Each structure stands twice: as C-alpha cells, then as structure tokens.
Amino acid sequence: MSRSIHGWRWALAAFGAALIVLPATAPAAAADGLPVVNLDTTETGITSPDGSTRYYAASHGDGTEVLAVDLEAEAGKRLTMDRLVLNGTLAVPGVAWDGTTSGISADGRSLALIEPRVSFPRKDTRLVVIDTERMKRTAVVDLDGDFSFDSISPDGKTLYLVHYIAKNDPTKYEVRAYDLERERLLPDPIIDSRTAPIVMRGYPITRAVSADGVWAYTLYDGAGKTPFVHALNTAEGSALCIDVDALGDARNLYDLELLPSPDGSTLTIADRHGATVASIETGSWEVTEPGDEAAAAPADAGGGDGLPWAGLAAIAAGVALIGGGFVVRRRRRGGNDPESEMPLDPELESPPAAGEQAERVPQ
C-alpha cells in the first residue's frame, strides 16, 4: 500500500503523520533487543545505505506498521510512503546506548526487525525480515532463549545475534550467526581467536559501519577494564576485539563516536568536538594516539636555525587537534542522514555509571 504527498513542505508533516494516525490506544514506544528495556527506536528508524529511504516500525493495534519514507522528494515532486502491517509487536533494532540502530543490509534489500524486550531474561525471541523493495515479509525467526540483534550480512542472508546464556547475568553471552536460507542457528559462536579463551565484555557505547557495509564496529566500555572496539566482519562471520588503552581513564566514553574512513583503511575514535582520541589501522589493527607520531619524530640532526623537527611535528599535531575541535559532531542515531531523523525520545535513560557496572556484553 502506498500514498503520495505533493511538495517538499509536506515532508516533515508526513513523518509526524505516520505516527499520529496510529491508534491512540497502541503502545507509544517499542524497545529494541538489547539487554535494557528503555531504548525506544520508534521515532529513530533507520536509513537505507544509499540515503534514499528511511524505515520506521511502530505499534499498530495488535501488530506493527512498517513505514518506508522517500527522502529524495524535492520541490514539486511527490513524497511516497509505503506501508506494511505485520502481526505482533516489532521494532527497528537498537545496537548501542547512543541510540544507533541497525538491521538493514548493505544492498538495501533486507530489513530485520526484532520483538521488543520487556524483561531480562526472556524465554524466547522473535525476529522478522522483510524485502524492502516489495515491502513483503520474507522470514520469521523464532528462537528459544534470549537474543538481541547485532548486525546483518551485506546480502541479507545472515543475521548476527547476541545470545545471553545466564539467567541473571547479561555479561555472559555468545555471538551467534543465523542462516536465513537454511533456517538454522549456526552451531559455533563467533569469537576472536587471538584472545580466546579470554572474553572481553562491556556495554555497547556507539556503533558505526564501514562504507562497504561489511564491517560493523562497536565501541564497548570494557566493564571496568580497558574499553575496546568489537569489529565484526558480517561477510565472513568473523570478529576481532581491539583494546584502546587511550580510553582507559576516559570519563566521557558516552560522548565518543566511531568514524570509519571512506576507503576503509582507518577507524577513528573522536570526541564530541571532533578531536581524534585514537585511530585504528584496519588490517594490522594497530591503535595509535594523536601524540604517537610527534613522539616518534627524529630530532633535527643539522642543528640549524630553524625549529627542531620534533618541535614542528608537535606543533602540527596540536594544530590538528585544535582544528578537530571545530568539527561538528554528527548525530548518527539510526542511519547516515542526520537531517532525516525524527525527534528522539527525550526520556531515553542514561546508561549506568561505569562504577556501577559489573561485566557486561560483547564478544
């Protein structure tokens, strides 16, 4: 089912109207599958990789209405909205405390939704996958046990899930892959073979995806230990955990963001002012800090009148940091088009302080 609205001035109204038309008796919010019950993604949604469409999932009576909104409408053109109503209550999956969402494949053709969490643990978990081109349901996944959504493969054929394996401890978990074509949970957990059997844990702070949609990067607080980045290769079903010592004493973890380079060669961890805190070189997975290059620069052996080379390097590093402070921090909640975001829930509860956390979640 679809409807069209003339004129770009109606775009914002259409976003709001999509939720206003829902029955007044329907639940106002839907949480994702993380081991928390207060993360609402109803108004966040998720944007397609090409930036053309944004998808929302909201309660609709006893079911869920999935709404696809065309973001490319211009003056004089038509704004199209496609709808699909599904049985049961479902939500666009949230994957980090900052409200980042996930669930859409890199090819843009598959969107995964998850049954909202109302408690921890839960006895079973349901996910639904839809074909975004036909706005049609293609798979229903019912699993025994407590799972949350992590990511989806670029071709939309594999779901990556976090499986909680202890009734009273959400830090005990394993990452699992679900094969949609064979309709089965793959038997082996996805682990970092370099660090096994040691398991890194913590709460997910923020998430970013590489430009090609293959790597899903998640920053975790480390649960009182060293914060780290979980790098999940969604094409191969493998994962790495990279310690970031520069964040060991950081008090502003919840203000950080991950910025993959366009060519995929580096992953930058930046603060809310845009200044680089640390960088990870993909491939070698070596972590560097802004001062590392200056400290390693050789001294001026010529003894000339100019500044020593080490001094020049330090000045350059300082200028880079100052310049970085003027970069506007992009709000990435739920997609890569910040101007297309709907208003976020002001009631989103802040995560517990680091001192209050026991060991937490990733792999």
Secondary structure in CASP SS format (residue, H / E / C, confidence):
PFRMAT SS
TARGET T0000
AUTHOR 0000-0000-0000
METHOD secondary structure of the structure
MODEL  1
M C 1.00
S E 1.00
R E 1.00
S E 1.00
I E 1.00
H E 1.00
G C 1.00
W H 1.00
R H 1.00
W H 1.00
A H 1.00
L H 1.00
A H 1.00
A H 1.00
F H 1.00
G H 1.00
A H 1.00
A H 1.00
L H 1.00
I H 1.00
V C 1.00
L C 1.00
P C 1.00
A C 1.00
T C 1.00
A C 1.00
P C 1.00
A C 1.00
A C 1.00
A C 1.00
A E 1.00
D C 1.00
G C 1.00
L C 1.00
P C 1.00
V C 1.00
V C 1.00
N C 1.00
L C 1.00
D E 1.00
T C 1.00
T C 1.00
E C 1.00
T C 1.00
G C 1.00
I E 1.00
T E 1.00
S C 1.00
P C 1.00
D C 1.00
G C 1.00
S C 1.00
T E 1.00
R E 1.00
Y E 1.00
Y E 1.00
A E 1.00
A E 1.00
S E 1.00
H E 1.00
G C 1.00
D C 1.00
G E 1.00
T E 1.00
E E 1.00
V E 1.00
L E 1.00
A E 1.00
V E 1.00
D E 1.00
L C 1.00
E C 1.00
A C 1.00
E C 1.00
A C 1.00
G C 1.00
K C 1.00
R E 1.00
L E 1.00
T E 1.00
M E 1.00
D E 1.00
R E 1.00
L E 1.00
V E 1.00
L E 1.00
N E 1.00
G C 1.00
T C 1.00
L C 1.00
A E 1.00
V C 1.00
P C 1.00
G E 1.00
V C 1.00
A C 1.00
W C 1.00
D C 1.00
G C 1.00
T C 1.00
T E 1.00
S C 1.00
G C 1.00
I E 1.00
S C 1.00
A C 1.00
D C 1.00
G C 1.00
R C 1.00
S E 1.00
L E 1.00
A E 1.00
L E 1.00
I E 1.00
E C 1.00
P C 1.00
R C 1.00
V C 1.00
S C 1.00
F C 1.00
P C 1.00
R C 1.00
K C 1.00
D E 1.00
T E 1.00
R E 1.00
L E 1.00
V E 1.00
V E 1.00
I E 1.00
D E 1.00
T C 1.00
E C 1.00
R C 1.00
M C 1.00
K E 1.00
R E 1.00
T E 1.00
A E 1.00
V E 1.00
V E 1.00
D E 1.00
L E 1.00
D E 1.00
G C 1.00
D E 1.00
F E 1.00
S E 1.00
F E 1.00
D E 1.00
S E 1.00
I E 1.00
S C 1.00
P C 1.00
D C 1.00
G C 1.00
K C 1.00
T E 1.00
L E 1.00
Y E 1.00
L E 1.00
V E 1.00
H E 1.00
Y E 1.00
I C 1.00
A C 1.00
K C 1.00
N C 1.00
D C 1.00
P C 1.00
T C 1.00
K C 1.00
Y E 1.00
E E 1.00
V E 1.00
R E 1.00
A E 1.00
Y E 1.00
D E 1.00
L C 1.00
E C 1.00
R C 1.00
E C 1.00
R E 1.00
L E 1.00
L C 1.00
P C 1.00
D C 1.00
P C 1.00
I C 1.00
I C 1.00
D C 1.00
S C 1.00
R C 1.00
T C 1.00
A C 1.00
P C 1.00
I C 1.00
V C 1.00
M C 1.00
R C 1.00
G C 1.00
Y C 1.00
P E 1.00
I E 1.00
T E 1.00
R E 1.00
A E 1.00
V E 1.00
S C 1.00
A C 1.00
D C 1.00
G C 1.00
V C 1.00
W E 1.00
A E 1.00
Y E 1.00
T E 1.00
L E 1.00
Y E 1.00
D C 1.00
G C 1.00
A C 1.00
G C 1.00
K C 1.00
T C 1.00
P C 1.00
F E 1.00
V E 1.00
H E 1.00
A E 1.00
L E 1.00
N E 1.00
T C 1.00
A C 1.00
E C 1.00
G C 1.00
S E 1.00
A E 1.00
L E 1.00
C E 1.00
I E 1.00
D E 1.00
V C 1.00
D H 1.00
A H 1.00
L H 1.00
G C 1.00
D C 1.00
A C 1.00
R C 1.00
N C 1.00
L H 1.00
Y H 1.00
D H 1.00
L C 1.00
E E 1.00
L E 1.00
L E 1.00
P E 1.00
S C 1.00
P C 1.00
D C 1.00
G C 1.00
S C 1.00
T E 1.00
L E 1.00
T E 1.00
I E 1.00
A E 1.00
D C 1.00
R C 1.00
H C 1.00
G C 1.00
A C 1.00
T E 1.00
V E 1.00
A E 1.00
S E 1.00
I E 1.00
E E 1.00
T C 1.00
G C 1.00
S C 1.00
W C 1.00
E E 1.00
V E 1.00
T E 1.00
E C 1.00
P C 1.00
G C 1.00
D H 1.00
E H 1.00
A H 1.00
A H 1.00
A H 1.00
A C 1.00
P C 1.00
A C 1.00
D C 1.00
A C 1.00
G C 1.00
G C 1.00
G C 1.00
D C 1.00
G C 1.00
L C 1.00
P C 1.00
W H 1.00
A H 1.00
G H 1.00
L H 1.00
A H 1.00
A H 1.00
I H 1.00
A H 1.00
A H 1.00
G H 1.00
V H 1.00
A H 1.00
L H 1.00
I H 1.00
G H 1.00
G H 1.00
G C 1.00
F C 1.00
V C 1.00
V C 1.00
R C 1.00
R C 1.00
R C 1.00
R C 1.00
R C 1.00
G C 1.00
G C 1.00
N C 1.00
D C 1.00
P H 1.00
E H 1.00
S H 1.00
E C 1.00
M C 1.00
P C 1.00
L C 1.00
D C 1.00
P C 1.00
E C 1.00
L C 1.00
E C 1.00
S C 1.00
P C 1.00
P C 1.00
A C 1.00
A H 1.00
G H 1.00
E H 1.00
Q C 1.00
A C 1.00
E C 1.00
R C 1.00
V C 1.00
P C 1.00
Q C 1.00
END
